[in-house]
C-alpha cells in the first residue's frame, strides 16, 4: 500500500501542474478556433457543445495519456532498466522476491487509479481555458457556460472519459514495466527500450481510443 501511494504521488500529484498548463492552453486554442467559425454563422452558443464534448470525451483522456506516457511511462521504464543494469533485479530474484509483485504491480495499480483523477483535473482546467477564450471572443458569461454544459454534454461522456483514463493508465504502466524488465545490462539497451516504451504507449493509446470511439458511438450523444 505504501509503494502504491508513493507511486500515485509521483505519477499523479507531480503531473498536475504540467497537465493543467497544457490543458488550459489546449482549451484556449480549441475555443478560439471554434469561435472564429461559429461567429460566421451566428452560432455562438454552440461553443459549449464543441468544448464540452471535445474535451471531456476525447481530448482530455488522450492529452493526459500522451503526457503521462512521456513523463511517467518513460520514468518507470528507466527506473526498472537501471535496476537491471545495476543487477538489483537479479539480487531481488536471488532472494526469492517476486519481481512482478514487488516492482511492477504497484506501478500498474497506481497509474490505473491516478489517471482518471488526472483526466478529471485536466478536463476541468481545459474547460476553464475554453471559457476564458469564449468570454473574450464571444462574450459568453461563466454562468451561462456552466448552466449550459450539463445540457450540451450528457453525464455519460464524463464516465466514458474517466473509463478511458483508467484503461489508458493501465496500458501505459503495463507497457512501461514490460520494456523496463526487458532491458539488457547495458546503457544502449536502456535508451532503446525507454524510447520504445513511450512510442508503443502513445500508439496503443490512440488505437484503443479509436476502439472506444467505435464502441461508444451511440452513448452520450446529445439528442
C-alpha positions in Angstrom: 0.0 0.0 0.0 2.9 2.4 0.9 4.5 1.6 -2.5 1.2 2.2 -4.4 0.6 5.6 -2.6 4.2 6.7 -3.3 3.7 5.9 -7.0 0.3 7.7 -7.1 2.1 10.8 -5.7 4.8 10.5 -8.3 2.6 9.9 -11.4 -0.5 11.8 -10.3 0.2 14.7 -8.0 3.5 15.7 -9.5 2.0 15.6 -13.0 -0.8 18.1 -12.1 1.0 21.4 -12.8 2.2 20.4 -16.3 -1.2 18.8 -17.3 -3.1 21.8 -16.1 -0.9 24.2 -18.1 -1.2 22.1 -21.3 -4.9 21.5 -20.7 -5.6 25.3 -20.2 -3.7 26.2 -23.4 -5.4 23.5 -25.5 -8.8 24.7 -24.2 -7.9 28.3 -25.2 -6.8 27.3 -28.7 -9.7 25.0 -29.4 -12.2 27.6 -28.1 -10.5 30.4 -30.1 -10.5 28.4 -33.4 -14.1 27.3 -32.9 -15.3 30.8 -32.1 -13.9 32.1 -35.3 -16.1 29.7 -37.3 -19.2 30.0 -35.1 -19.2 33.8 -35.4 -19.6 33.5 -39.2 -22.9 31.6 -38.8 -24.2 33.3 -35.6 -24.0 30.0 -33.7 -22.0 31.4 -30.7 -23.9 29.3 -28.1 -22.7 26.0 -29.7 -19.2 26.7 -28.4 -20.3 25.0 -25.2 -21.2 21.8 -27.1 -17.9 21.8 -29.0 -15.8 22.3 -26.0 -17.7 20.0 -23.7 -17.8 17.0 -26.0 -14.4 17.5 -27.5 -12.5 18.0 -24.2 -14.5 15.7 -21.8 -14.9 12.8 -24.1 -11.8 12.8 -26.3 -9.1 15.5 -25.8 -8.9 15.2 -22.0 -8.1 11.5 -21.7 -5.9 11.3 -24.8 -3.9 14.5 -23.9 -3.3 13.3 -20.4 -2.3 9.8 -21.7 0.3 11.3 -24.1 1.7 13.5 -21.3 1.8 10.6 -18.8 3.4 8.2 -21.3 6.2 10.7 -22.0 6.6 11.7 -18.4 5.8 8.8 -16.0 5.9 5.9 -18.5 9.5 6.7 -19.5 10.5 7.2 -15.9 9.1 3.8 -14.9 10.9 2.1 -17.8 14.2 3.9 -17.0 13.9 3.0 -13.3 13.4 -0.7 -13.9 16.1 -0.6 -16.6 18.7 1.0 -14.3 17.8 -1.7 -11.7 18.5 -4.3 -14.4 21.8 -2.6 -15.3 22.9 -2.4 -11.7 21.8 -6.0 -11.1 19.3 -5.1 -8.4 16.6 -7.1 -10.1 18.9 -10.2 -10.2 19.6 -9.7 -6.4 15.9 -9.5 -5.7 15.2 -12.6 -7.7 18.1 -14.4 -5.9 16.4 -13.5 -2.5 13.1 -15.1 -3.8 11.3 -11.8 -4.1 8.6 -11.7 -6.8 9.7 -9.1 -9.4 6.2 -8.6 -10.8 4.5 -8.2 -7.4 7.3 -6.0 -5.8 8.1 -3.8 -8.8 5.5 -3.9 -11.5 2.2 -4.3 -9.6 2.4 -1.1 -7.5 3.2 0.9 -10.6 0.3 -0.6 -12.6 -2.2 -0.1 -9.8 -1.1 3.4 -9.0 -1.3 4.6 -12.6 -4.7 3.0 -13.1 -6.0 4.8 -10.0 -4.3 8.2 -10.7 -5.2 8.5 -14.4 -9.0 9.1 -14.1 -8.3 11.8 -11.5 -5.7 13.4 -13.8 -8.2 13.3 -16.7 -10.9 15.0 -14.5 -8.4 17.7 -13.4 -7.0 18.4 -16.8 -10.5 18.4 -18.5 -11.7 20.9 -15.9 -8.8 23.2 -16.4 -9.1 22.9 -20.2 -12.8 23.8 -20.0 -11.8 26.8 -17.9 -9.3 27.9 -20.6 -12.1 27.3 -23.2 -14.5 29.6 -21.3 -11.8 32.3 -20.9 -11.4 32.4 -24.7 -15.1 32.2 -25.3 -15.6 35.2 -23.0 -13.1 37.3 -24.9 -14.2 36.2 -28.4 -18.0 35.7 -28.0 -18.8 37.4 -24.7 -20.2 34.2 -23.1 -20.7 34.5 -19.3 -19.3 32.0 -16.9 -22.9 31.4 -15.5 -24.3 30.6 -19.0 -21.3 28.3 -19.7 -21.7 26.3 -16.5 -25.5 26.0 -16.8 -25.5 25.1 -20.5 -22.7 22.5 -20.1 -24.9 19.7 -18.5 -27.5 20.0 -21.2 -24.9 20.1 -24.0 -22.9 17.2 -22.7 -24.7 14.3 -21.1 -23.0 12.9 -18.0 -22.3 9.6 -19.8 -19.5 11.4 -21.6 -17.8 12.0 -18.3 -18.0 8.3 -17.4 -16.5 7.4 -20.8 -13.7 9.9 -20.3 -12.9 8.5 -16.8 -13.1 4.9 -18.1 -10.7 5.8 -20.9 -8.3 7.3 -18.3 -8.3 4.1 -16.2 -7.7 1.9 -19.3 -5.0 4.1 -20.7 -3.3 4.3 -17.3 -3.3 0.5 -17.0 -1.9 0.1 -20.5 0.8 2.7 -20.1 2.1 1.2 -16.8 2.0 -2.3 -18.2 4.0 -1.3 -21.3 6.5 0.7 -19.3 7.1 -2.3 -16.9 7.3 -4.7 -19.8 10.0 -2.7 -21.6 11.8 -1.9 -18.3 12.2 -5.5 -17.4 13.4 -6.3 -21.0 16.4 -4.1 -20.6 19.8 -5.8 -21.0 22.6 -4.9 -18.7 24.0 -2.1 -20.9 23.2 1.6 -21.5 22.3 1.2 -25.2 19.6 -1.3 -24.3 18.3 1.1 -21.6 17.8 4.1 -24.0 16.4 1.9 -26.8 13.7 0.3 -24.5 12.8 3.7 -22.9 12.1 5.1 -26.4 10.2 2.0 -27.4 8.1 2.2 -24.3 7.0 5.8 -24.9 6.3 5.2 -28.7 4.4 2.0 -28.0 2.3 3.6 -25.2 1.2 6.6 -27.3 0.5 4.4 -30.4 -1.6 1.9 -28.3 -3.5 4.8 -26.5 -4.6 6.3 -29.9 -5.5 2.8 -31.2 -7.6 2.0 -28.1 -9.2 5.4 -28.2 -10.4 4.7 -31.7 -11.9 1.4 -30.5 -13.6 3.3 -27.6 -15.0 5.8 -30.2 -16.5 3.0 -32.2 -17.8 1.0 -29.2 -19.4 4.1 -27.6 -20.6 5.9 -30.7 -24.2 5.8 -29.7 -23.7 6.6 -25.9 -23.7 10.1 -24.5 -24.5 12.0 -27.8 -27.0 14.8 -27.1 -30.3 14.4 -28.8 
